[in-house]
Amino acid sequence: MITQKKLDKAPKLILLIEDNDDDILLTKMALNDIDNPPDLLVIKDGKEGLEYLLNVSNRQPSLTLLDLKLPAVDGLTVAEKISENNLLRKIPLVALTTSLEPSDINRCYDANVNSYLRKPVDFDEFKCLIQKTIEYWLELNIPATAR
């Protein structure tokens, strides 16, 4: 069976906007256990994340994983700014956070976040969550195309 992943020539890019070094390391470790892992770009604050995404000369991610508690510009504001941009809002955006606050969840979905996931504390659960997220968004999902 030919999968979408096999049809794509270049590795896909995941943008991880996350300031917690432990969560960054766990994400890298989870990706290392995937066959043909996507490229990972880590940006540690929301302001730099937005600047990267808005710069059209930068390689655009196939998926953005976004923490909510970030320095400079918080993740909720990043999600809202992405939602306002016609090109950026087509990139799957997944909130990956420890928060279960109803206001955070609702604000994310109001900002057109595609999925809201709570970070597990256990590494094996975290690894499974990352791998399933990657499998869904980069292998199973059919993304929007640019017009």
Secondary structure as GFF3:
##gff-version 3
##sequence-region A 1 147
A	DSSP	alpha_helix	4	7	.	.	.	ID=ss1
A	DSSP	beta_strand	13	17	.	.	.	ID=ss2
A	DSSP	alpha_helix	21	32	.	.	.	ID=ss3
A	DSSP	beta_strand	39	43	.	.	.	ID=ss4
A	DSSP	alpha_helix	46	54	.	.	.	ID=ss5
A	DSSP	beta_strand	63	66	.	.	.	ID=ss6
A	DSSP	alpha_helix	75	83	.	.	.	ID=ss7
A	DSSP	three_ten_helix	88	90	.	.	.	ID=ss8
A	DSSP	beta_strand	93	97	.	.	.	ID=ss9
A	DSSP	alpha_helix	102	110	.	.	.	ID=ss10
A	DSSP	beta_strand	115	118	.	.	.	ID=ss11
A	DSSP	alpha_helix	123	134	.	.	.	ID=ss12
A	DSSP	pi_helix	135	140	.	.	.	ID=ss13
###
